[in-house]
Amino acid sequence: MAIVKFFFKEGSPVIFSLIIVIFSLEYLTSNYVPFMAVPANFAGMFAVTMICLGYMIIQMGLTAFAKIGKDAPLMDLFLSMLPLITLVIIAVLSMVGQVQLTMFQILGLGIAAVVVVMDIIFNTLVMFKMNRLANDFVQMQ
């Protein structure tokens, strides 16, 4: 049960970051771990989109059922920054020529970037707003 709790709370940004890294290293997946290779066609893009959508659903669920009045929003903000930092590192490595990305990978990482930015902006700000409103409500009583 503790593994499931970790996966849904703190682990989902870490696991999503690992998925992003595995997706961007095509030579690793095609040569060493071929069963994890994503085909560069519409089915592969559907799989990438579903993984991103699953991450977003998990993060929205955590926001909806977050405990109010705790320090969780700050921790959630730092953990949500992990996939963004991973995407920035991959973009910089691609710009300097260390990692060669195909157009399929660029589009997939673009979808992941949109999902990560939505997570950071909407979910974290909603949690901060809920905590602020909860604190104002407690002070009013």
Secondary structure, 3 states (H helix, E strand, C coil): CHHHHHHHHHHHHHHHHHHHHHHHCHHHHHHCCHHHCCCCCHHHHHHHHHHHHHHHHHHHHHHHCCCCCCCHHHHHHHHHHHHHHHHHHHHHHHHCCCCCCCHHHHHHHHHHHHHHHHHHHHHHHHHHHHHHHHHHHHHHC
